[in-house]
Amino acid sequence: MQVYVFYTVVTGDDARIAYTDQPPLGSESGRGVIVLLHGFPQTSYQFRHVIKPIQKAGYRVIVPNYRGAGKSSKPQSGFTKTTMAADILCLLDQLSIKEPVHMVGHDIGGMIAYAFATRYPDRTASTVWGECPLPSTSAYEENCKEHSVQQFHFHFHSVPDLPEALVTGREETYLRHFFDKLSYNQSAITQEDLAY
């Protein structure tokens, strides 16, 4: 398994955003920058199998852990998608990436990618997201109504301190619930992946 080195940038409100920065490979280099934004309950680890092919296609690949996830800091606030999009802008600025980037988001990462594209259109070359109805849209509202039991974690994580108290020491059971419930191919998430 490829191991990536993580670096950290500090945002305007002192959140630390961990990221890996992988250069383009091969003769097609210089095609641009792709930012991969993970979903919940994943981290940037979810993109481990696609980073190398994207590099080989000639792209620089930036893969952060958004605030609250992975090796990034877990502040008490700042979890609006516009704030999290500003974190990505801060990361790009600190890396001196001024050209428009391709934003690819999964789940919550898709919400951040959308917020980035709408707030910073001059810094966005394209936006792609999956498994993510956007909040405040009719699709989102309908999804929440239709699948309210399956979306329990939205409300669960809104209660201060309780989720941590109930999940601490039981992280594997909690995460396995999501992967078993939502995965088309449950064997795609190995025990090693779950442990990570």
Helices and strands as residue ranges (DSSP letters): E 7-10, E 16-22, E 32-37, G 44-47, H 51-56, E 59-64, H 81-94, E 101-106, H 108-119, G 121-123, E 124-130, H 138-146, H 152-156, H 162-167, H 171-182, G 186-188, H 191-195
